[in-house]
């Protein structure tokens, strides 16, 4: 059984026991978070589609850890104009362990 769930504007395929890397969630490590924006649930050959979300369905996950991605360098350059800009970015993320897919 798996579900397609929307978390912070991005879609993820979640199975029970799976580990998801999502944008940072405002919760402490060990907290249980619940997401109601389930787009689809598949259990064996039975598929429930939402429009846009499946009614009564939710996903419960445990926050395992927080971290930051590898640094990405953003470099802007215009030739012959003496214009150079260098900027770095590290995206924050949370690791979620899927505990339960309810409403299936």
ABEGO torsion letter per residue (X at the ends): XBBBBBBGGBBBBBBBGBBBBBBBBBBBBGBBBBBABBABBBBEABBBBBOABBBGBBBBBBBABBBBBBBBBBBBBBBGAGBBBBBBBBBBBBBBBBABBBGX
